[in-house]
Amino acid sequence: MKDPRSGQSLMEVLISIAIGALILGSSVVAVTLTLRSSLQSRSTRSASLLLQEMMDNARSIAEGDWRQIYDLDPKGSAGQYKLAPTLAIESGSEDITINGTAYTRFFTVENVARNAAGEIQAAGTDDPSTQKITGHITWTGNQGLTAAEYLTRFDNRAYRVSDWSDPTGYAEQNGLNLMTPGQATLE
């Protein structure tokens, strides 16, 4: 007569192998996802640092010479700009590769308009002392970041005139012509 428990050991071994394969497969998937997440996190961190570097440099240029930012043409999405190694502003975008990941970054500049209360509005009076800088960075895998910042011209010399009929004491070569009574002309 056959023993009813014969083959039970073989069945236990097969079940153990199947359970082991499931655990091993799950572990491989978990490790792969963790590594991929780590790589994406590293890429996002690098992109964030590259974007912040570009925005800081653009702000520094605006603080040093407002006209370099204000005079850029074209503005808006039609005008993409990058910073040369010398921090000169050039048209186009910049390609950077870090740890095998290719990044492309650029910034755009927009004029800012304000309403009568001085609030930023889509339509209103142009504010020549404020520009909106938007930084863009994309990288492998169709991922990207964007950051926007309003830059203001705050460190200019101010000239206050109480008597527009006598502009003595202010030289015309400084860019402000007050020689026509009742009128101030920027040159």
PyMOL CGO cylinders between C-alpha atoms (Angstrom):
from pymol import cmd
from pymol.cgo import CYLINDER

trace = [
    CYLINDER, 0.00, 0.00, 0.00, 1.20, 3.48, -0.82, 0.3, 1, 1, 1, 1, 1, 1,
    CYLINDER, 1.20, 3.48, -0.82, 2.06, 5.87, 1.89, 0.3, 1, 1, 1, 1, 1, 1,
    CYLINDER, 2.06, 5.87, 1.89, -0.41, 8.84, 1.69, 0.3, 1, 1, 1, 1, 1, 1,
    CYLINDER, -0.41, 8.84, 1.69, 2.38, 11.23, 2.72, 0.3, 1, 1, 1, 1, 1, 1,
    CYLINDER, 2.38, 11.23, 2.72, 4.68, 10.29, -0.10, 0.3, 1, 1, 1, 1, 1, 1,
    CYLINDER, 4.68, 10.29, -0.10, 5.50, 13.30, -2.30, 0.3, 1, 1, 1, 1, 1, 1,
    CYLINDER, 5.50, 13.30, -2.30, 4.64, 15.72, 0.48, 0.3, 1, 1, 1, 1, 1, 1,
    CYLINDER, 4.64, 15.72, 0.48, 8.28, 16.74, 0.85, 0.3, 1, 1, 1, 1, 1, 1,
    CYLINDER, 8.28, 16.74, 0.85, 8.49, 17.47, -2.86, 0.3, 1, 1, 1, 1, 1, 1,
    CYLINDER, 8.49, 17.47, -2.86, 5.36, 19.62, -2.64, 0.3, 1, 1, 1, 1, 1, 1,
    CYLINDER, 5.36, 19.62, -2.64, 6.79, 21.52, 0.36, 0.3, 1, 1, 1, 1, 1, 1,
    CYLINDER, 6.79, 21.52, 0.36, 10.01, 22.17, -1.54, 0.3, 1, 1, 1, 1, 1, 1,
    CYLINDER, 10.01, 22.17, -1.54, 8.11, 23.50, -4.59, 0.3, 1, 1, 1, 1, 1, 1,
    CYLINDER, 8.11, 23.50, -4.59, 5.96, 25.80, -2.42, 0.3, 1, 1, 1, 1, 1, 1,
    CYLINDER, 5.96, 25.80, -2.42, 9.08, 27.05, -0.61, 0.3, 1, 1, 1, 1, 1, 1,
    CYLINDER, 9.08, 27.05, -0.61, 10.78, 27.78, -3.94, 0.3, 1, 1, 1, 1, 1, 1,
    CYLINDER, 10.78, 27.78, -3.94, 7.69, 29.67, -5.18, 0.3, 1, 1, 1, 1, 1, 1,
    CYLINDER, 7.69, 29.67, -5.18, 7.48, 31.75, -1.99, 0.3, 1, 1, 1, 1, 1, 1,
    CYLINDER, 7.48, 31.75, -1.99, 11.23, 32.46, -2.16, 0.3, 1, 1, 1, 1, 1, 1,
    CYLINDER, 11.23, 32.46, -2.16, 10.90, 33.55, -5.80, 0.3, 1, 1, 1, 1, 1, 1,
    CYLINDER, 10.90, 33.55, -5.80, 8.04, 35.92, -4.89, 0.3, 1, 1, 1, 1, 1, 1,
    CYLINDER, 8.04, 35.92, -4.89, 10.04, 37.44, -2.04, 0.3, 1, 1, 1, 1, 1, 1,
    CYLINDER, 10.04, 37.44, -2.04, 13.15, 37.77, -4.21, 0.3, 1, 1, 1, 1, 1, 1,
    CYLINDER, 13.15, 37.77, -4.21, 11.14, 39.32, -7.08, 0.3, 1, 1, 1, 1, 1, 1,
    CYLINDER, 11.14, 39.32, -7.08, 9.48, 41.79, -4.71, 0.3, 1, 1, 1, 1, 1, 1,
    CYLINDER, 9.48, 41.79, -4.71, 12.86, 42.72, -3.26, 0.3, 1, 1, 1, 1, 1, 1,
    CYLINDER, 12.86, 42.72, -3.26, 14.32, 43.35, -6.72, 0.3, 1, 1, 1, 1, 1, 1,
    CYLINDER, 14.32, 43.35, -6.72, 11.35, 45.57, -7.64, 0.3, 1, 1, 1, 1, 1, 1,
    CYLINDER, 11.35, 45.57, -7.64, 11.65, 47.48, -4.34, 0.3, 1, 1, 1, 1, 1, 1,
    CYLINDER, 11.65, 47.48, -4.34, 15.40, 48.04, -4.79, 0.3, 1, 1, 1, 1, 1, 1,
    CYLINDER, 15.40, 48.04, -4.79, 14.89, 49.14, -8.42, 0.3, 1, 1, 1, 1, 1, 1,
    CYLINDER, 14.89, 49.14, -8.42, 12.19, 51.63, -7.43, 0.3, 1, 1, 1, 1, 1, 1,
    CYLINDER, 12.19, 51.63, -7.43, 14.34, 52.97, -4.60, 0.3, 1, 1, 1, 1, 1, 1,
    CYLINDER, 14.34, 52.97, -4.60, 17.33, 53.47, -6.90, 0.3, 1, 1, 1, 1, 1, 1,
    CYLINDER, 17.33, 53.47, -6.90, 15.17, 55.11, -9.58, 0.3, 1, 1, 1, 1, 1, 1,
    CYLINDER, 15.17, 55.11, -9.58, 13.58, 57.39, -6.99, 0.3, 1, 1, 1, 1, 1, 1,
    CYLINDER, 13.58, 57.39, -6.99, 17.03, 58.29, -5.67, 0.3, 1, 1, 1, 1, 1, 1,
    CYLINDER, 17.03, 58.29, -5.67, 18.25, 59.12, -9.18, 0.3, 1, 1, 1, 1, 1, 1,
    CYLINDER, 18.25, 59.12, -9.18, 15.17, 61.27, -9.88, 0.3, 1, 1, 1, 1, 1, 1,
    CYLINDER, 15.17, 61.27, -9.88, 15.58, 63.01, -6.54, 0.3, 1, 1, 1, 1, 1, 1,
    CYLINDER, 15.58, 63.01, -6.54, 19.25, 63.72, -7.31, 0.3, 1, 1, 1, 1, 1, 1,
    CYLINDER, 19.25, 63.72, -7.31, 18.34, 65.04, -10.78, 0.3, 1, 1, 1, 1, 1, 1,
    CYLINDER, 18.34, 65.04, -10.78, 15.61, 67.28, -9.34, 0.3, 1, 1, 1, 1, 1, 1,
    CYLINDER, 15.61, 67.28, -9.34, 18.00, 68.61, -6.70, 0.3, 1, 1, 1, 1, 1, 1,
    CYLINDER, 18.00, 68.61, -6.70, 20.67, 69.36, -9.31, 0.3, 1, 1, 1, 1, 1, 1,
    CYLINDER, 20.67, 69.36, -9.31, 18.08, 71.06, -11.52, 0.3, 1, 1, 1, 1, 1, 1,
    CYLINDER, 18.08, 71.06, -11.52, 16.86, 73.15, -8.61, 0.3, 1, 1, 1, 1, 1, 1,
    CYLINDER, 16.86, 73.15, -8.61, 20.40, 74.28, -7.79, 0.3, 1, 1, 1, 1, 1, 1,
    CYLINDER, 20.40, 74.28, -7.79, 21.14, 75.11, -11.45, 0.3, 1, 1, 1, 1, 1, 1,
    CYLINDER, 21.14, 75.11, -11.45, 17.90, 77.09, -11.71, 0.3, 1, 1, 1, 1, 1, 1,
    CYLINDER, 17.90, 77.09, -11.71, 18.62, 78.99, -8.49, 0.3, 1, 1, 1, 1, 1, 1,
    CYLINDER, 18.62, 78.99, -8.49, 22.16, 79.78, -9.67, 0.3, 1, 1, 1, 1, 1, 1,
    CYLINDER, 22.16, 79.78, -9.67, 20.83, 81.27, -12.91, 0.3, 1, 1, 1, 1, 1, 1,
    CYLINDER, 20.83, 81.27, -12.91, 18.16, 83.32, -11.09, 0.3, 1, 1, 1, 1, 1, 1,
    CYLINDER, 18.16, 83.32, -11.09, 20.73, 84.62, -8.57, 0.3, 1, 1, 1, 1, 1, 1,
    CYLINDER, 20.73, 84.62, -8.57, 23.09, 85.64, -11.38, 0.3, 1, 1, 1, 1, 1, 1,
    CYLINDER, 23.09, 85.64, -11.38, 20.28, 87.40, -13.29, 0.3, 1, 1, 1, 1, 1, 1,
    CYLINDER, 20.28, 87.40, -13.29, 19.35, 89.29, -10.10, 0.3, 1, 1, 1, 1, 1, 1,
    CYLINDER, 19.35, 89.29, -10.10, 23.00, 90.24, -9.59, 0.3, 1, 1, 1, 1, 1, 1,
    CYLINDER, 23.00, 90.24, -9.59, 23.22, 91.59, -13.14, 0.3, 1, 1, 1, 1, 1, 1,
    CYLINDER, 23.22, 91.59, -13.14, 20.04, 93.64, -12.63, 0.3, 1, 1, 1, 1, 1, 1,
    CYLINDER, 20.04, 93.64, -12.63, 21.41, 95.09, -9.39, 0.3, 1, 1, 1, 1, 1, 1,
    CYLINDER, 21.41, 95.09, -9.39, 24.69, 96.00, -11.09, 0.3, 1, 1, 1, 1, 1, 1,
    CYLINDER, 24.69, 96.00, -11.09, 23.28, 97.42, -14.34, 0.3, 1, 1, 1, 1, 1, 1,
    CYLINDER, 23.28, 97.42, -14.34, 19.49, 97.57, -14.63, 0.3, 1, 1, 1, 1, 1, 1,
    CYLINDER, 19.49, 97.57, -14.63, 19.59, 98.37, -18.35, 0.3, 1, 1, 1, 1, 1, 1,
    CYLINDER, 19.59, 98.37, -18.35, 21.12, 94.96, -19.17, 0.3, 1, 1, 1, 1, 1, 1,
    CYLINDER, 21.12, 94.96, -19.17, 17.85, 93.33, -18.06, 0.3, 1, 1, 1, 1, 1, 1,
    CYLINDER, 17.85, 93.33, -18.06, 15.42, 96.12, -18.97, 0.3, 1, 1, 1, 1, 1, 1,
    CYLINDER, 15.42, 96.12, -18.97, 16.72, 96.59, -22.53, 0.3, 1, 1, 1, 1, 1, 1,
    CYLINDER, 16.72, 96.59, -22.53, 16.47, 92.90, -23.54, 0.3, 1, 1, 1, 1, 1, 1,
    CYLINDER, 16.47, 92.90, -23.54, 14.43, 92.44, -26.70, 0.3, 1, 1, 1, 1, 1, 1,
    CYLINDER, 14.43, 92.44, -26.70, 12.32, 90.46, -27.42, 0.3, 1, 1, 1, 1, 1, 1,
    CYLINDER, 12.32, 90.46, -27.42, 10.55, 89.96, -24.12, 0.3, 1, 1, 1, 1, 1, 1,
    CYLINDER, 10.55, 89.96, -24.12, 8.17, 87.25, -22.98, 0.3, 1, 1, 1, 1, 1, 1,
    CYLINDER, 8.17, 87.25, -22.98, 8.25, 83.69, -24.26, 0.3, 1, 1, 1, 1, 1, 1,
    CYLINDER, 8.25, 83.69, -24.26, 9.70, 84.87, -27.60, 0.3, 1, 1, 1, 1, 1, 1,
    CYLINDER, 9.70, 84.87, -27.60, 12.95, 85.87, -25.90, 0.3, 1, 1, 1, 1, 1, 1,
    CYLINDER, 12.95, 85.87, -25.90, 15.00, 83.09, -24.35, 0.3, 1, 1, 1, 1, 1, 1,
    CYLINDER, 15.00, 83.09, -24.35, 18.24, 84.17, -22.70, 0.3, 1, 1, 1, 1, 1, 1,
    CYLINDER, 18.24, 84.17, -22.70, 21.21, 82.48, -21.07, 0.3, 1, 1, 1, 1, 1, 1,
    CYLINDER, 21.21, 82.48, -21.07, 24.22, 83.70, -19.15, 0.3, 1, 1, 1, 1, 1, 1,
    CYLINDER, 24.22, 83.70, -19.15, 27.69, 83.29, -20.62, 0.3, 1, 1, 1, 1, 1, 1,
    CYLINDER, 27.69, 83.29, -20.62, 30.54, 82.24, -18.30, 0.3, 1, 1, 1, 1, 1, 1,
    CYLINDER, 30.54, 82.24, -18.30, 31.43, 85.95, -18.11, 0.3, 1, 1, 1, 1, 1, 1,
    CYLINDER, 31.43, 85.95, -18.11, 27.83, 86.62, -16.95, 0.3, 1, 1, 1, 1, 1, 1,
    CYLINDER, 27.83, 86.62, -16.95, 27.03, 88.45, -20.17, 0.3, 1, 1, 1, 1, 1, 1,
    CYLINDER, 27.03, 88.45, -20.17, 23.43, 87.91, -21.28, 0.3, 1, 1, 1, 1, 1, 1,
    CYLINDER, 23.43, 87.91, -21.28, 23.11, 86.05, -24.59, 0.3, 1, 1, 1, 1, 1, 1,
    CYLINDER, 23.11, 86.05, -24.59, 20.17, 84.80, -26.65, 0.3, 1, 1, 1, 1, 1, 1,
    CYLINDER, 20.17, 84.80, -26.65, 19.36, 81.10, -26.46, 0.3, 1, 1, 1, 1, 1, 1,
    CYLINDER, 19.36, 81.10, -26.46, 19.52, 78.34, -23.89, 0.3, 1, 1, 1, 1, 1, 1,
    CYLINDER, 19.52, 78.34, -23.89, 22.39, 76.67, -22.07, 0.3, 1, 1, 1, 1, 1, 1,
    CYLINDER, 22.39, 76.67, -22.07, 23.05, 72.92, -22.05, 0.3, 1, 1, 1, 1, 1, 1,
    CYLINDER, 23.05, 72.92, -22.05, 24.74, 71.39, -19.00, 0.3, 1, 1, 1, 1, 1, 1,
    CYLINDER, 24.74, 71.39, -19.00, 25.47, 67.73, -18.23, 0.3, 1, 1, 1, 1, 1, 1,
    CYLINDER, 25.47, 67.73, -18.23, 25.90, 66.60, -14.64, 0.3, 1, 1, 1, 1, 1, 1,
    CYLINDER, 25.90, 66.60, -14.64, 26.34, 62.94, -13.64, 0.3, 1, 1, 1, 1, 1, 1,
    CYLINDER, 26.34, 62.94, -13.64, 25.10, 61.80, -17.04, 0.3, 1, 1, 1, 1, 1, 1,
    CYLINDER, 25.10, 61.80, -17.04, 21.91, 63.89, -16.90, 0.3, 1, 1, 1, 1, 1, 1,
    CYLINDER, 21.91, 63.89, -16.90, 21.52, 66.56, -19.60, 0.3, 1, 1, 1, 1, 1, 1,
    CYLINDER, 21.52, 66.56, -19.60, 19.93, 69.84, -18.43, 0.3, 1, 1, 1, 1, 1, 1,
    CYLINDER, 19.93, 69.84, -18.43, 18.78, 72.78, -20.57, 0.3, 1, 1, 1, 1, 1, 1,
    CYLINDER, 18.78, 72.78, -20.57, 18.17, 76.14, -18.88, 0.3, 1, 1, 1, 1, 1, 1,
    CYLINDER, 18.17, 76.14, -18.88, 17.17, 79.64, -19.96, 0.3, 1, 1, 1, 1, 1, 1,
    CYLINDER, 17.17, 79.64, -19.96, 15.26, 82.63, -18.64, 0.3, 1, 1, 1, 1, 1, 1,
    CYLINDER, 15.26, 82.63, -18.64, 12.69, 85.02, -20.04, 0.3, 1, 1, 1, 1, 1, 1,
    CYLINDER, 12.69, 85.02, -20.04, 12.03, 88.65, -19.14, 0.3, 1, 1, 1, 1, 1, 1,
    CYLINDER, 12.03, 88.65, -19.14, 8.67, 90.42, -19.11, 0.3, 1, 1, 1, 1, 1, 1,
    CYLINDER, 8.67, 90.42, -19.11, 7.67, 94.02, -18.56, 0.3, 1, 1, 1, 1, 1, 1,
    CYLINDER, 7.67, 94.02, -18.56, 5.47, 94.59, -15.53, 0.3, 1, 1, 1, 1, 1, 1,
    CYLINDER, 5.47, 94.59, -15.53, 2.35, 96.76, -15.51, 0.3, 1, 1, 1, 1, 1, 1,
    CYLINDER, 2.35, 96.76, -15.51, 0.67, 98.26, -12.45, 0.3, 1, 1, 1, 1, 1, 1,
    CYLINDER, 0.67, 98.26, -12.45, -2.77, 99.67, -11.76, 0.3, 1, 1, 1, 1, 1, 1,
    CYLINDER, -2.77, 99.67, -11.76, -3.46, 103.03, -10.08, 0.3, 1, 1, 1, 1, 1, 1,
    CYLINDER, -3.46, 103.03, -10.08, -3.00, 101.44, -6.64, 0.3, 1, 1, 1, 1, 1, 1,
    CYLINDER, -3.00, 101.44, -6.64, 0.46, 100.20, -7.60, 0.3, 1, 1, 1, 1, 1, 1,
    CYLINDER, 0.46, 100.20, -7.60, -0.56, 96.53, -7.75, 0.3, 1, 1, 1, 1, 1, 1,
    CYLINDER, -0.56, 96.53, -7.75, 0.88, 94.31, -10.47, 0.3, 1, 1, 1, 1, 1, 1,
    CYLINDER, 0.88, 94.31, -10.47, -1.74, 93.72, -13.17, 0.3, 1, 1, 1, 1, 1, 1,
    CYLINDER, -1.74, 93.72, -13.17, -1.80, 92.13, -16.62, 0.3, 1, 1, 1, 1, 1, 1,
    CYLINDER, -1.80, 92.13, -16.62, -2.90, 95.46, -18.07, 0.3, 1, 1, 1, 1, 1, 1,
    CYLINDER, -2.90, 95.46, -18.07, -2.02, 98.84, -16.69, 0.3, 1, 1, 1, 1, 1, 1,
    CYLINDER, -2.02, 98.84, -16.69, 0.75, 101.40, -16.74, 0.3, 1, 1, 1, 1, 1, 1,
    CYLINDER, 0.75, 101.40, -16.74, 4.21, 100.07, -17.58, 0.3, 1, 1, 1, 1, 1, 1,
    CYLINDER, 4.21, 100.07, -17.58, 6.53, 100.06, -14.56, 0.3, 1, 1, 1, 1, 1, 1,
    CYLINDER, 6.53, 100.06, -14.56, 10.07, 100.61, -15.89, 0.3, 1, 1, 1, 1, 1, 1,
    CYLINDER, 10.07, 100.61, -15.89, 11.47, 99.82, -12.43, 0.3, 1, 1, 1, 1, 1, 1,
    CYLINDER, 11.47, 99.82, -12.43, 10.13, 96.25, -12.29, 0.3, 1, 1, 1, 1, 1, 1,
    CYLINDER, 10.13, 96.25, -12.29, 10.79, 93.26, -14.53, 0.3, 1, 1, 1, 1, 1, 1,
    CYLINDER, 10.79, 93.26, -14.53, 9.55, 89.69, -14.18, 0.3, 1, 1, 1, 1, 1, 1,
    CYLINDER, 9.55, 89.69, -14.18, 12.26, 87.07, -14.69, 0.3, 1, 1, 1, 1, 1, 1,
    CYLINDER, 12.26, 87.07, -14.69, 11.14, 83.48, -15.24, 0.3, 1, 1, 1, 1, 1, 1,
    CYLINDER, 11.14, 83.48, -15.24, 13.76, 80.74, -15.16, 0.3, 1, 1, 1, 1, 1, 1,
    CYLINDER, 13.76, 80.74, -15.16, 13.17, 77.41, -16.92, 0.3, 1, 1, 1, 1, 1, 1,
    CYLINDER, 13.17, 77.41, -16.92, 15.13, 74.17, -16.69, 0.3, 1, 1, 1, 1, 1, 1,
    CYLINDER, 15.13, 74.17, -16.69, 14.37, 70.81, -18.28, 0.3, 1, 1, 1, 1, 1, 1,
    CYLINDER, 14.37, 70.81, -18.28, 16.24, 67.53, -18.16, 0.3, 1, 1, 1, 1, 1, 1,
    CYLINDER, 16.24, 67.53, -18.16, 16.26, 63.99, -19.46, 0.3, 1, 1, 1, 1, 1, 1,
    CYLINDER, 16.26, 63.99, -19.46, 12.89, 62.30, -19.10, 0.3, 1, 1, 1, 1, 1, 1,
    CYLINDER, 12.89, 62.30, -19.10, 10.74, 65.32, -20.00, 0.3, 1, 1, 1, 1, 1, 1,
    CYLINDER, 10.74, 65.32, -20.00, 10.98, 66.74, -16.51, 0.3, 1, 1, 1, 1, 1, 1,
    CYLINDER, 10.98, 66.74, -16.51, 11.29, 70.41, -15.70, 0.3, 1, 1, 1, 1, 1, 1,
    CYLINDER, 11.29, 70.41, -15.70, 11.16, 73.20, -13.15, 0.3, 1, 1, 1, 1, 1, 1,
    CYLINDER, 11.16, 73.20, -13.15, 10.19, 76.85, -13.44, 0.3, 1, 1, 1, 1, 1, 1,
    CYLINDER, 10.19, 76.85, -13.44, 10.80, 79.74, -11.05, 0.3, 1, 1, 1, 1, 1, 1,
    CYLINDER, 10.80, 79.74, -11.05, 9.61, 83.35, -11.37, 0.3, 1, 1, 1, 1, 1, 1,
    CYLINDER, 9.61, 83.35, -11.37, 10.86, 86.43, -9.58, 0.3, 1, 1, 1, 1, 1, 1,
    CYLINDER, 10.86, 86.43, -9.58, 10.13, 90.15, -9.77, 0.3, 1, 1, 1, 1, 1, 1,
    CYLINDER, 10.13, 90.15, -9.77, 13.27, 92.26, -9.96, 0.3, 1, 1, 1, 1, 1, 1,
    CYLINDER, 13.27, 92.26, -9.96, 13.11, 95.90, -9.01, 0.3, 1, 1, 1, 1, 1, 1,
    CYLINDER, 13.11, 95.90, -9.01, 15.44, 98.77, -9.67, 0.3, 1, 1, 1, 1, 1, 1,
    CYLINDER, 15.44, 98.77, -9.67, 15.78, 99.98, -6.09, 0.3, 1, 1, 1, 1, 1, 1,
    CYLINDER, 15.78, 99.98, -6.09, 19.33, 101.23, -5.78, 0.3, 1, 1, 1, 1, 1, 1,
    CYLINDER, 19.33, 101.23, -5.78, 19.22, 104.16, -8.20, 0.3, 1, 1, 1, 1, 1, 1,
    CYLINDER, 19.22, 104.16, -8.20, 20.28, 107.66, -7.43, 0.3, 1, 1, 1, 1, 1, 1,
    CYLINDER, 20.28, 107.66, -7.43, 17.24, 109.85, -6.99, 0.3, 1, 1, 1, 1, 1, 1,
    CYLINDER, 17.24, 109.85, -6.99, 17.04, 113.48, -7.97, 0.3, 1, 1, 1, 1, 1, 1,
    CYLINDER, 17.04, 113.48, -7.97, 14.26, 115.50, -6.44, 0.3, 1, 1, 1, 1, 1, 1,
    CYLINDER, 14.26, 115.50, -6.44, 13.26, 118.75, -8.07, 0.3, 1, 1, 1, 1, 1, 1,
    CYLINDER, 13.26, 118.75, -8.07, 11.12, 121.30, -6.28, 0.3, 1, 1, 1, 1, 1, 1,
    CYLINDER, 11.12, 121.30, -6.28, 11.55, 124.09, -8.82, 0.3, 1, 1, 1, 1, 1, 1,
    CYLINDER, 11.55, 124.09, -8.82, 11.28, 122.82, -12.39, 0.3, 1, 1, 1, 1, 1, 1,
    CYLINDER, 11.28, 122.82, -12.39, 12.01, 126.23, -13.84, 0.3, 1, 1, 1, 1, 1, 1,
    CYLINDER, 12.01, 126.23, -13.84, 15.61, 126.30, -12.54, 0.3, 1, 1, 1, 1, 1, 1,
    CYLINDER, 15.61, 126.30, -12.54, 17.42, 122.96, -12.92, 0.3, 1, 1, 1, 1, 1, 1,
    CYLINDER, 17.42, 122.96, -12.92, 20.79, 124.28, -11.76, 0.3, 1, 1, 1, 1, 1, 1,
    CYLINDER, 20.79, 124.28, -11.76, 23.05, 121.89, -10.00, 0.3, 1, 1, 1, 1, 1, 1,
    CYLINDER, 23.05, 121.89, -10.00, 22.24, 118.90, -12.16, 0.3, 1, 1, 1, 1, 1, 1,
    CYLINDER, 22.24, 118.90, -12.16, 24.34, 118.13, -15.20, 0.3, 1, 1, 1, 1, 1, 1,
    CYLINDER, 24.34, 118.13, -15.20, 22.64, 117.08, -18.41, 0.3, 1, 1, 1, 1, 1, 1,
    CYLINDER, 22.64, 117.08, -18.41, 25.24, 114.36, -19.06, 0.3, 1, 1, 1, 1, 1, 1,
    CYLINDER, 25.24, 114.36, -19.06, 23.83, 112.28, -16.18, 0.3, 1, 1, 1, 1, 1, 1,
    CYLINDER, 23.83, 112.28, -16.18, 20.96, 111.28, -18.44, 0.3, 1, 1, 1, 1, 1, 1,
    CYLINDER, 20.96, 111.28, -18.44, 18.26, 113.71, -17.26, 0.3, 1, 1, 1, 1, 1, 1,
    CYLINDER, 18.26, 113.71, -17.26, 17.57, 116.84, -19.27, 0.3, 1, 1, 1, 1, 1, 1,
    CYLINDER, 17.57, 116.84, -19.27, 15.70, 119.48, -17.25, 0.3, 1, 1, 1, 1, 1, 1,
    CYLINDER, 15.70, 119.48, -17.25, 16.38, 122.40, -19.57, 0.3, 1, 1, 1, 1, 1, 1,
    CYLINDER, 16.38, 122.40, -19.57, 12.78, 122.67, -20.85, 0.3, 1, 1, 1, 1, 1, 1,
    CYLINDER, 12.78, 122.67, -20.85, 10.63, 124.28, -18.14, 0.3, 1, 1, 1, 1, 1, 1,
    CYLINDER, 10.63, 124.28, -18.14, 8.04, 121.86, -16.75, 0.3, 1, 1, 1, 1, 1, 1,
    CYLINDER, 8.04, 121.86, -16.75, 9.58, 118.83, -18.46, 0.3, 1, 1, 1, 1, 1, 1,
    CYLINDER, 9.58, 118.83, -18.46, 12.07, 116.13, -17.49, 0.3, 1, 1, 1, 1, 1, 1,
    CYLINDER, 12.07, 116.13, -17.49, 13.54, 114.07, -20.33, 0.3, 1, 1, 1, 1, 1, 1,
    CYLINDER, 13.54, 114.07, -20.33, 15.56, 110.88, -19.87, 0.3, 1, 1, 1, 1, 1, 1,
    CYLINDER, 15.56, 110.88, -19.87, 18.35, 110.62, -22.38, 0.3, 1, 1, 1, 1, 1, 1,
]
cmd.load_cgo(trace, "trace")
